[in-house]
Amino acid sequence: EVFPEITVGDLSAATIERPVVEIGAAEIDKTIEVLRKQRTEYLPVTRAAAPGDVVVIDYVGKIDDVAFDGGTANGQAVVIGDGRLLPDFESNLPGLTIGESRSFDVTFPADYHGADVAGKKATFTVTLKAVQEQKLPAVDAEFARSLGVADGDIEKMRADVKANLEREVARRVQARVKDQALKAMLDASKLEVPKALVEMEIDRLIQGMAENMKNRGMEQKVEDMPRDLFEQEARRRVTIGLVLADLVRREGIRAEPEQVRAMVEDYAQSYEQPQEVIQWYFQSPDRIREIESVVVENNVVEWMLSKAQVSDKPTPFDELMGNA
């Protein structure tokens, strides 16, 4: 195979929407609430179970008076109201007291993932073993110190939260714009992708998937993974890589030292000791090369944006963050 001829078409007709997000007091408050929930304490109580509590239960489920696979558990911890259990099951937990048992019927949905019980009615007997009440920390000086504000100043904490949100919003906006720019570039480009490069990329994708599954405790032999499932993504990645490399060469695009430094410093701001992180990056040429490659790619995207039609689009905070 020979290296393909690459033709990047006219990008002037491409339209790209850049999200514009306002970060105000409401967004800061919502983020602080998330941070509070991440620091929730669970305190044992002796009262009856209520929504929001963590309860520890034993249960046995039977269909036609016969226990079924997956219908029995001991010491199962459940947060009442988080929706992880079937509604008909979860709604019978509030009001239970420690040591009390309760029996009730549950009808599994027709599309339930367990085919053996889908659409069937089961009788469950549940025994409550323990109740823990959630206690969220107060938004005070101690809470601020737990977020890295040494003097516990609440306003400094809010300013830090806002700065972190602004960094995250900027990254997500950049990612969305980049996706659109790359798609416009692919739509406008013409080239025959070498099969050998696609096969190599498929190998990389399969190896990465196998490593990911292994890290999650799932063993999967590489040779058992169907290669055709990875072909479309591999072809897309190879095409992007070839076109980006051609643009870098043709337009003389490169990573400026100050851009590399700025990106490292931006990454470092997410850590408690930013200066140590900056030193860690600059101690390794390989790490800096990784940053340089990202900067070059961003510069190529900026070149594309200079050729395309870019419009700002007001976007709700939750939509950008994926909470909508």
Residue pairs with C-beta under 8 A, 6 or more apart in sequence:
1 194
1 195
1 196
2 194
3 194
4 191
4 192
4 193
4 194
4 242
5 191
6 189
6 190
6 191
6 242
6 243
6 246
7 189
7 190
7 191
8 185
8 188
8 189
8 243
8 246
8 247
9 187
9 188
9 189
9 190
10 188
10 307
11 184
11 185
11 188
11 304
11 307
11 308
12 307
12 308
12 309
13 309
14 181
14 184
14 187
14 188
14 304
14 307
14 308
14 309
15 308
15 309
15 310
15 311
16 177
16 180
16 181
16 184
16 305
16 308
16 309
16 310
16 311
17 180
17 310
17 311
17 312
17 313
18 173
18 176
18 177
18 310
18 311
18 312
18 313
19 172
19 173
19 176
19 313
19 315
19 320
20 312
20 313
20 314
20 315
21 169
21 173
21 314
21 315
21 316
21 317
21 320
22 314
22 317
23 162
23 165
23 166
23 169
23 317
27 165
27 317
28 158
28 161
28 162
28 165
31 161
31 165
32 139
32 157
32 158
32 161
35 147
35 161
36 136
36 137
36 139
36 143
37 136
39 136
39 137
39 143
39 146
40 134
40 135
40 136
40 137
41 134
41 135
41 137
42 54
42 132
42 133
42 134
42 135
43 132
43 133
43 135
44 130
44 131
44 132
44 133
45 53
45 131
45 132
45 133
46 98
46 131
47 97
47 131
48 94
48 95
48 96
48 97
48 131
49 55
49 80
49 93
49 94
49 95
49 96
49 97
49 128
49 131
50 80
50 94
51 80
51 81
51 94
52 79
52 80
52 81
52 133
52 134
53 79
53 80
53 131
53 132
53 133
53 134
54 77
54 78
54 79
54 80
54 131
54 132
54 134
55 77
55 78
55 80
55 93
55 96
55 128
55 129
55 130
55 131
55 132
56 75
56 76
56 77
56 78
56 128
56 129
56 130
56 131
56 132
57 73
57 76
57 78
57 93
57 126
57 127
57 128
57 129
58 73
58 74
58 75
58 76
58 126
58 127
58 129
59 71
59 72
59 73
59 76
59 124
59 125
59 126
59 127
60 67
60 71
60 72
60 124
60 125
61 67
61 68
61 71
61 72
61 106
61 122
61 123
61 124
62 68
62 71
62 122
62 123
62 124
63 71
63 117
63 120
63 121
63 122
63 123
65 123
68 116
68 117
68 122
69 116
70 114
70 117
71 117
71 122
71 124
75 129
78 84
78 85
78 90
78 93
80 90
80 93
80 94
81 90
83 90
86 106
86 108
86 109
88 104
88 105
88 106
88 107
89 104
89 106
89 124
92 102
92 104
92 124
92 126
93 126
93 128
96 102
96 126
96 128
97 128
98 128
98 129
98 130
98 131
99 127
99 128
99 129
100 127
100 128
101 125
101 126
101 127
101 128
102 125
102 126
103 123
103 124
103 125
103 126
104 123
104 124
104 126
105 121
105 122
105 123
105 124
106 121
106 122
106 123
106 124
107 119
107 120
107 121
107 122
108 114
108 117
108 118
108 119
108 120
108 121
108 122
109 118
109 119
110 118
110 119
111 118
112 118
112 119
137 143
137 146
139 154
140 152
140 154
141 152
141 153
141 154
142 152
143 157
144 152
144 153
144 154
144 156
144 157
145 151
145 152
147 157
147 160
147 161
148 160
148 272
149 156
149 157
149 160
163 269
164 269
164 270
167 266
167 269
167 270
168 321
169 317
169 320
169 321
172 320
172 321
173 320
174 298
176 320
177 301
177 305
177 310
178 297
178 298
178 301
181 301
181 304
181 305
181 308
182 240
182 301
184 304
184 308
185 240
185 243
185 304
186 236
186 239
186 240
186 243
189 239
189 243
191 239
191 242
191 243
193 235
193 238
193 239
193 242
194 238
197 238
197 242
198 231
198 234
198 235
198 238
199 234
201 234
201 235
201 237
201 238
202 227
202 230
202 231
202 234
204 234
205 230
205 233
205 234
206 222
206 225
206 227
206 230
207 222
209 220
209 225
209 230
210 220
210 221
210 222
210 225
213 219
213 220
214 220
244 297
244 300
247 253
247 300
247 303
248 254
248 296
248 300
251 300
251 303
253 296
253 299
253 300
253 303
254 296
254 299
255 291
255 292
255 293
255 295
255 296
255 299
256 295
259 295
259 299
260 288
260 291
260 292
260 295
263 291
263 294
263 295
264 277
264 278
264 281
264 282
264 288
264 291
265 274
265 278
267 277
267 281
268 274
268 275
268 277
268 278
268 281
271 277
280 287
281 287
281 288
281 291
282 288
316 324
318 324
